[in-house]
Amino acid sequence: MPKPSPAAEMMPAPAAGRGGALASPLAGSPAFLVRLAQLRAFDEFHRQFANFGVTPAGFSVFALVIANPGLRPGAIAEELRVKPSNVAVLVNGLVAAGLVRREPDPAELRASLLHPTRAGQTLWQDMEQTQRETDARFTEALTPEERGQFVALLRKLLHR
């Protein structure tokens, strides 16, 4: 039997199950399925929020500032479980876009408090509606009861 050429050895094998789903040892892995769901959620977010020029991370920061005027950036980092330096970059973008303003914190002069601007509050109304529609699209395969259970289970996993 002839030995395959080196080029043939480097070629990937044809995918098993073409035309159907691949067998996966991760098909029952909650962590893997959450990751795939996150990718789908991000795809939907980018499609729906393209006109706003905001990323999912920037939107999360903006949502916290809208809901908690006078919030410190450090509290945002804790809530979103990200590095403070990453929050600073996102806040700088929101400030540059005129959506958020910084005010000195009278309790600690080196710290700042974040507030939505009037323009930010106005834009938020459109963003909030778009977010509701995006969530509805993302969970359209679920009944309202299943959606509530899904959210409750995710919160339980996150200890919230």
LUMSE-129754 format. One line per 2 residues: number of its first residue (from 0); for each residue x, y, z of N, C-alpha, C, O. Coordinates in Angstrom, 3 decimals. Layout:
NUM) X/Y/Z/X/Y/Z/X/Y/Z/X/Y/Z | ...
//
This chain:
0) 0.843/-1.176/0.000/0.000/0.000/0.000/0.887/1.238/0.000/1.812/1.323/0.808 | 0.626/2.219/-0.900/1.494/3.396/-0.967/1.288/4.306/0.243/0.184/4.437/0.771
2) 2.370/4.917/0.653/2.334/5.847/1.771/1.775/7.184/1.282/2.166/7.646/0.210 | 0.851/7.835/2.050/0.310/9.124/1.619/1.405/10.180/1.558/2.375/10.130/2.315
4) 1.244/11.114/0.668/2.212/12.202/0.549/2.148/13.078/1.798/1.123/13.094/2.480 | 3.233/13.815/2.115/3.206/14.704/3.281/2.072/15.723/3.203/1.482/16.062/4.229
6) 1.758/16.217/2.009/0.664/17.184/1.868/-0.666/16.546/2.234/-1.507/17.186/2.866 | -0.864/15.296/1.846/-2.109/14.600/2.156/-2.243/14.369/3.650/-3.353/14.385/4.181
8) -1.117/14.154/4.341/-1.178/13.951/5.783/-1.603/15.217/6.511/-2.170/15.139/7.600 | -1.340/16.377/5.930/-1.692/17.647/6.575/-3.135/18.050/6.305/-3.660/18.931/6.986
10) -3.779/17.436/5.339/-5.155/17.790/5.000/-6.087/17.308/6.102/-5.936/16.184/6.581 | -7.043/18.128/6.514/-7.973/17.675/7.536/-8.877/16.582/6.984/-9.218/16.567/5.801
12) -9.251/15.680/7.862/-10.165/14.611/7.466/-11.539/15.224/7.211/-11.902/16.208/7.855 | -12.304/14.660/6.287/-13.649/15.178/6.060/-14.447/15.127/7.354/-14.310/14.197/8.148
14) -15.270/16.125/7.552/-16.076/16.185/8.761/-17.095/15.060/8.768/-17.812/14.840/7.792 | -17.141/14.361/9.875/-18.138/13.302/10.020/-19.503/13.951/10.122/-19.659/15.011/10.729
16) -20.473/13.314/9.529/-21.832/13.804/9.661/-22.148/15.007/8.811/-23.032/15.780/9.178 | -21.476/15.211/7.694/-21.809/16.350/6.824/-23.290/16.293/6.493/-23.844/15.231/6.207
18) -23.902/17.434/6.537/-25.328/17.489/6.287/-26.121/17.276/7.569/-27.344/17.420/7.563 | -25.467/16.944/8.645/-26.129/16.740/9.930/-25.249/17.244/11.041/-24.158/17.759/10.794
20) -25.706/17.103/12.241/-24.944/17.571/13.391/-23.778/16.635/13.667/-23.889/15.420/13.502 | -22.681/17.203/14.082/-21.514/16.417/14.476/-21.745/15.842/15.860/-22.411/16.458/16.692
22) -21.203/14.682/16.103/-21.220/14.127/17.450/-20.230/14.922/18.284/-19.113/15.179/17.837 | -20.618/15.310/19.474/-19.726/16.096/20.316/-19.784/15.590/21.746/-20.867/15.400/22.298
24) -18.623/15.372/22.346/-18.622/14.998/23.752/-19.020/16.164/24.653/-19.197/15.984/25.857 | -19.164/17.369/24.072/-19.535/18.559/24.843/-21.023/18.896/24.738/-21.474/19.890/25.307
26) -21.779/18.084/24.022/-23.197/18.373/23.782/-24.008/18.487/25.068/-25.046/19.149/25.088 | -23.548/17.853/26.132/-24.247/17.926/27.409/-23.530/18.774/28.446/-23.891/18.753/29.622
28) -22.519/19.520/28.020/-21.739/20.352/28.942/-22.406/21.704/29.133/-22.471/22.491/28.189 | -22.907/21.997/30.339/-23.534/23.302/30.567/-22.594/24.470/30.257/-23.015/25.455/29.650
30) -21.339/24.370/30.665/-20.397/25.471/30.434/-20.184/25.705/28.940/-20.148/26.850/28.489 | -20.044/24.629/28.174/-19.850/24.769/26.730/-21.106/25.338/26.070/-21.004/26.198/25.195
32) -22.271/24.877/26.472/-23.521/25.374/25.891/-23.747/26.853/26.232/-24.252/27.614/25.407 | -23.372/27.252/27.451/-23.475/28.674/27.811/-22.555/29.493/26.919/-22.920/30.586/26.487
34) -21.375/28.977/26.641/-20.429/29.690/25.756/-21.011/29.852/24.355/-20.915/30.929/23.766 | -21.614/28.791/23.815/-22.239/28.891/22.493/-23.416/29.871/22.523/-23.619/30.636/21.580
36) -24.187/29.839/23.611/-25.306/30.777/23.741/-24.787/32.208/23.810/-25.398/33.119/23.251 | -23.653/32.412/24.499/-23.063/33.747/24.578/-22.669/34.242/23.186/-22.907/35.400/22.844
38) -22.073/33.372/22.398/-21.693/33.767/21.037/-22.921/34.165/20.229/-22.896/35.155/19.498 | -23.993/33.394/20.363/-25.236/33.724/19.655/-25.802/35.052/20.157/-26.271/35.867/19.363
40) -25.758/35.269/21.469/-26.248/36.529/22.038/-25.427/37.708/21.524/-25.989/38.753/21.195 | -24.103/37.555/21.452/-23.258/38.630/20.945/-23.542/38.913/19.476/-23.569/40.072/19.061
42) -23.752/37.863/18.686/-24.097/38.069/17.271/-25.374/38.882/17.153/-25.446/39.823/16.362 | -26.371/38.524/17.930/-27.651/39.243/17.903/-27.456/40.687/18.372/-28.009/41.618/17.787
44) -26.665/40.861/19.430/-26.387/42.206/19.936/-25.762/43.070/18.846/-26.218/44.186/18.600 | -24.727/42.563/18.196/-24.024/43.349/17.174/-24.944/43.706/16.011/-24.849/44.802/15.458
46) -25.833/42.790/15.638/-26.789/43.102/14.559/-27.745/44.215/14.979/-28.014/45.130/14.201 | -28.247/44.142/16.182/-29.274/45.085/16.627/-28.698/46.433/17.072/-29.369/47.458/16.957
48) -27.469/46.439/17.577/-26.876/47.656/18.123/-25.882/48.322/17.174/-25.174/49.246/17.576 | -25.818/47.874/15.941/-24.842/48.412/14.986/-24.958/49.931/14.849/-23.943/50.615/14.718
50) -26.157/50.453/14.877/-26.360/51.907/14.699/-25.942/52.722/15.923/-25.750/53.934/15.825 | -25.802/52.068/17.064/-25.442/52.789/18.285/-23.934/52.909/18.474/-23.477/53.743/19.255
52) -23.154/52.089/17.770/-21.701/52.147/17.894/-21.195/51.767/19.272/-20.223/52.342/19.762 | -21.846/50.805/19.896/-21.452/50.384/21.239/-21.234/48.869/21.245/-21.919/48.123/20.546
54) -20.270/48.440/22.046/-19.992/47.007/22.201/-20.837/46.468/23.358/-21.391/47.249/24.131 | -20.940/45.143/23.483/-21.652/44.602/24.645/-21.052/45.092/25.969/-21.794/45.395/26.903
56) -19.738/45.171/26.058/-19.100/45.637/27.293/-19.423/47.108/27.550/-19.751/47.482/28.676 | -19.335/47.934/26.525/-19.664/49.352/26.680/-21.115/49.554/27.062/-21.438/50.415/27.881
58) -21.993/48.756/26.464/-23.417/48.839/26.795/-23.637/48.454/28.261/-24.435/49.089/28.950 | -22.945/47.432/28.739/-23.092/47.000/30.138/-22.668/48.106/31.099/-23.338/48.360/32.100
60) -21.566/48.754/30.793/-21.092/49.858/31.634/-22.103/51.004/31.597/-22.463/51.552/32.639 | -22.553/51.359/30.413/-23.517/52.446/30.258/-24.810/52.135/31.012/-25.372/53.018/31.660
62) -25.286/50.895/30.934/-26.513/50.493/31.628/-26.365/50.669/33.138/-27.300/51.112/33.804 | -25.203/50.328/33.677/-24.983/50.494/35.110/-24.953/51.963/35.504/-25.470/52.329/36.560
64) -24.356/52.809/34.673/-24.320/54.249/34.972/-25.736/54.824/34.914/-26.114/55.634/35.761 | -26.510/54.412/33.927/-27.897/54.894/33.806/-28.702/54.510/35.045/-29.443/55.327/35.591
66) -28.550/53.260/35.485/-29.339/52.754/36.610/-28.825/53.216/37.967/-29.546/53.160/38.964 | -27.569/53.674/38.000/-26.937/54.052/39.269/-26.156/55.342/39.127/-24.931/55.321/39.250
68) -26.814/56.469/38.872/-26.067/57.723/38.733/-25.217/57.980/39.978/-25.660/57.757/41.105 | -23.989/58.453/39.754/-23.073/58.709/40.860/-22.238/57.493/41.226/-21.610/57.457/42.284
70) -22.234/56.515/40.362/-21.490/55.271/40.578/-20.002/55.487/40.338/-19.610/56.232/39.439 | -19.185/54.837/41.140/-17.739/54.855/40.923/-17.356/53.792/39.899/-17.983/52.734/39.839
72) -16.337/54.064/39.096/-15.875/53.054/38.139/-15.466/51.735/38.802/-15.670/50.668/38.223 | -14.906/51.794/39.981/-14.505/50.576/40.682/-15.690/49.666/40.987/-15.563/48.442/40.945
74) -16.833/50.258/41.290/-18.031/49.456/41.551/-18.492/48.750/40.279/-19.004/47.631/40.332 | -18.308/49.403/39.148/-18.651/48.780/37.863/-17.739/47.580/37.620/-18.205/46.516/37.215
76) -16.448/47.749/37.866/-15.496/46.652/37.670/-15.868/45.456/38.540/-15.808/44.314/38.085 | -16.248/45.712/39.777/-16.652/44.624/40.660/-17.919/43.941/40.154/-17.991/42.713/40.119
78) -18.897/44.716/39.771/-20.174/44.160/39.308/-20.005/43.318/38.050/-20.598/42.247/37.927 | -19.196/43.807/37.120/-19.014/43.098/35.844/-17.861/42.090/35.888/-17.632/41.358/34.924
80) -17.143/42.058/37.007/-16.035/41.112/37.197/-14.954/41.286/36.129/-14.494/40.326/35.511 | -14.571/42.552/35.940/-13.517/42.876/34.983/-12.484/43.769/35.663/-12.720/44.292/36.752
82) -11.348/43.933/35.013/-10.281/44.766/35.553/-10.706/46.234/35.523/-11.345/46.680/34.570 | -10.350/46.983/36.570/-10.655/48.414/36.577/-10.097/49.156/35.357/-10.720/50.097/34.864
84) -8.926/48.734/34.873/-8.347/49.406/33.705/-9.228/49.202/32.465/-9.304/50.086/31.611 | -9.893/48.045/32.360/-10.812/47.824/31.236/-12.044/48.715/31.347/-12.547/49.223/30.345
86) -12.524/48.900/32.576/-13.666/49.793/32.788/-13.265/51.223/32.435/-14.050/51.955/31.832 | -12.066/51.620/32.803/-11.607/52.982/32.506/-11.640/53.250/31.007/-12.061/54.325/30.581
88) -11.205/52.293/30.210/-11.217/52.457/28.749/-12.658/52.620/28.252/-12.938/53.474/27.411 | -13.560/51.801/28.776/-14.961/51.875/28.356/-15.600/53.191/28.792/-16.344/53.804/28.027
90) -15.314/53.624/30.011/-15.849/54.906/30.498/-15.300/56.045/29.655/-16.043/56.958/29.297 | -14.012/56.009/29.332/-13.429/57.062/28.482/-14.170/57.159/27.152/-14.411/58.258/26.651
92) -14.531/56.014/26.582/-15.282/56.020/25.330/-16.665/56.618/25.492/-17.128/57.352/24.619 | -17.332/56.315/26.598/-18.665/56.869/26.854/-18.598/58.376/27.112/-19.483/59.127/26.699
94) -17.539/58.805/27.797/-17.341/60.244/28.036/-17.067/60.956/26.710/-17.645/62.007/26.433 | -16.191/60.384/25.901/-15.859/60.982/24.601/-17.089/61.056/23.693/-17.212/61.978/22.886
96) -17.991/60.091/23.824/-19.212/60.081/23.012/-20.276/61.028/23.566/-21.329/61.207/22.955 | -20.002/61.634/24.721/-20.952/62.577/25.310/-22.121/61.905/26.020/-23.153/62.538/26.243
98) -21.972/60.631/26.379/-23.066/59.896/27.025/-22.952/59.881/28.549/-23.946/59.728/29.260 | -21.713/60.044/29.036/-21.439/59.980/30.473/-20.518/61.134/30.820/-19.674/61.536/30.019
100) -20.691/61.668/32.035/-19.772/62.705/32.525/-19.220/62.261/33.881/-19.868/61.544/34.643 | -18.017/62.710/34.142/-17.365/62.439/35.430/-17.537/63.662/36.321/-17.470/64.802/35.863
102) -17.757/63.397/37.599/-17.761/64.458/38.607/-16.827/64.029/39.727/-16.741/62.840/40.037 | -16.125/64.978/40.339/-15.252/64.597/41.456/-16.077/64.028/42.611/-17.188/64.488/42.878
104) -15.533/63.039/43.281/-16.177/62.457/44.455/-15.759/63.276/45.667/-14.581/63.282/46.023 | -16.696/63.968/46.308/-16.316/64.802/47.460/-15.718/63.993/48.611/-14.962/64.537/49.416
106) -16.041/62.721/48.697/-15.513/61.877/49.772/-14.069/61.446/49.517/-13.331/61.140/50.453 | -13.675/61.425/48.244/-12.306/61.028/47.893/-11.909/61.775/46.628/-12.379/61.448/45.538
108) -11.065/62.756/46.765/-10.758/63.656/45.663/-10.142/62.979/44.448/-10.276/63.485/43.334 | -9.468/61.844/44.637/-8.866/61.153/43.495/-9.881/60.338/42.714/-9.612/59.924/41.586
110) -11.039/60.106/43.303/-12.062/59.277/42.657/-13.057/60.146/41.905/-13.196/61.339/42.173 | -13.742/59.523/40.961/-14.786/60.245/40.237/-16.081/59.454/40.304/-16.093/58.235/40.480
112) -17.159/60.191/40.158/-18.493/59.611/40.120/-19.033/59.786/38.707/-18.829/60.826/38.080 | -19.711/58.777/38.217/-20.196/58.791/36.840/-21.696/59.066/36.791/-22.487/58.508/37.553
114) -22.049/59.946/35.865/-23.454/60.320/35.675/-23.767/60.314/34.184/-22.922/60.678/33.366 | -24.970/59.904/33.834/-25.350/60.013/32.416/-25.578/61.481/32.058/-26.053/62.260/32.883
116) -25.245/61.843/30.853/-25.546/63.189/30.367/-26.997/63.206/29.882/-27.647/62.164/29.801 | -27.479/64.367/29.571/-28.834/64.467/29.005/-28.904/63.697/27.680/-29.878/62.993/27.409
118) -27.862/63.842/26.867/-27.812/63.106/25.593/-27.774/61.601/25.855/-28.393/60.827/25.124 | -27.053/61.188/26.890/-26.990/59.774/27.244/-28.338/59.234/27.677/-28.720/58.126/27.303
120) -29.058/60.016/28.464/-30.391/59.591/28.911/-31.353/59.457/27.728/-32.179/58.545/27.685 | -31.232/60.367/26.784/-32.091/60.309/25.598/-31.759/59.080/24.761/-32.659/58.354/24.341
122) -30.482/58.845/24.517/-30.076/57.687/23.730/-30.429/56.391/24.449/-30.764/55.396/23.806 | -30.356/56.396/25.770/-30.657/55.195/26.532/-32.084/54.688/26.247/-32.313/53.479/26.204
124) -33.015/55.586/26.058/-34.396/55.157/25.790/-34.452/54.263/24.553/-35.136/53.239/24.559 | -33.742/54.640/23.503/-33.694/53.812/22.295/-32.921/52.517/22.545/-33.325/51.445/22.095
126) -31.820/52.628/23.257/-31.016/51.441/23.549/-31.796/50.435/24.399/-31.732/49.229/24.160 | -32.520/50.934/25.377/-33.281/50.049/26.257/-34.342/49.279/25.465/-34.532/48.081/25.672
128) -35.023/49.971/24.567/-36.016/49.306/23.721/-35.344/48.264/22.820/-35.857/47.158/22.653 | -34.216/48.619/22.253/-33.476/47.687/21.402/-33.017/46.483/22.208/-33.051/45.358/21.708
130) -32.588/46.699/23.450/-32.167/45.589/24.307/-33.335/44.649/24.583/-33.164/43.430/24.538 | -34.511/45.185/24.867/-35.682/44.332/25.100/-35.997/43.495/23.859/-36.298/42.306/23.963
132) -35.924/44.126/22.686/-36.189/43.409/21.440/-35.119/42.351/21.172/-35.428/41.261/20.692 | -33.871/42.669/21.480/-32.772/41.724/21.293/-32.943/40.511/22.210/-32.762/39.371/21.782
134) -33.290/40.765/23.468/-33.534/39.662/24.397/-34.702/38.795/23.925/-34.652/37.569/24.023 | -35.743/39.437/23.416/-36.899/38.682/22.926/-36.508/37.786/21.756/-36.939/36.636/21.683
136) -35.692/38.308/20.839/-35.223/37.492/19.709/-34.357/36.331/20.186/-34.482/35.204/19.707 | -33.483/36.627/21.135/-32.568/35.608/21.647/-33.327/34.464/22.317/-32.916/33.308/22.218
138) -34.418/34.773/22.990/-35.157/33.749/23.738/-36.482/33.382/23.075/-37.368/32.835/23.732 | -36.627/33.674/21.791/-37.907/33.443/21.129/-38.340/31.981/21.121/-39.532/31.705/20.982
140) -37.423/31.044/21.264/-37.779/29.623/21.290/-38.342/29.203/22.651/-38.824/28.080/22.798 | -38.287/30.082/23.634/-38.753/29.776/24.981/-40.125/30.388/25.240/-40.448/31.453/24.715
142) -40.920/29.712/26.047/-42.173/30.315/26.499/-41.817/31.374/27.542/-40.698/31.373/28.057 | -42.740/32.271/27.861/-42.448/33.253/28.916/-42.044/32.590/30.242/-41.169/33.092/30.947
144) -42.675/31.479/30.571/-42.320/30.768/31.805/-40.906/30.193/31.712/-40.140/30.272/32.672 | -40.563/29.621/30.570/-39.219/29.074/30.383/-38.178/30.181/30.430/-37.090/29.997/30.976
146) -38.515/31.331/29.857/-37.576/32.462/29.894/-37.311/32.874/31.339/-36.167/33.115/31.722 | -38.360/32.951/32.127/-38.195/33.281/33.546/-37.355/32.255/34.277/-36.514/32.609/35.103
148) -37.579/30.983/33.978/-36.787/29.914/34.595/-35.328/30.004/34.150/-34.412/29.833/34.954 | -35.127/30.271/32.871/-33.771/30.391/32.321/-33.008/31.495/33.036/-31.870/31.292/33.458
150) -33.628/32.662/33.175/-32.984/33.786/33.857/-32.720/33.436/35.316/-31.650/33.736/35.844 | -33.691/32.804/35.968/-33.515/32.430/37.375/-32.366/31.430/37.545/-31.587/31.534/38.493
152) -32.262/30.477/36.642/-31.185/29.486/36.729/-29.821/30.130/36.472/-28.846/29.805/37.149 | -29.748/31.037/35.501/-28.475/31.730/35.249/-28.075/32.560/36.470/-26.907/32.569/36.858
154) -29.032/33.251/37.070/-28.731/34.027/38.277/-28.245/33.117/39.404/-27.328/33.470/40.145 | -28.867/31.945/39.524/-28.457/30.999/40.559/-27.016/30.547/40.315/-26.225/30.470/41.255
156) -26.679/30.254/39.082/-25.306/29.855/38.748/-24.309/30.966/39.054/-23.167/30.702/39.431 | -24.747/32.204/38.890/-23.875/33.361/39.160/-23.957/33.836/40.603/-23.306/34.808/40.984
158) -24.768/33.139/41.407/-24.966/33.495/42.819/-25.532/34.892/42.985/-25.066/35.667/43.820 | -26.543/35.209/42.181/-27.160/36.544/42.255/-28.614/36.421/42.593/-29.310/37.431/42.701
//
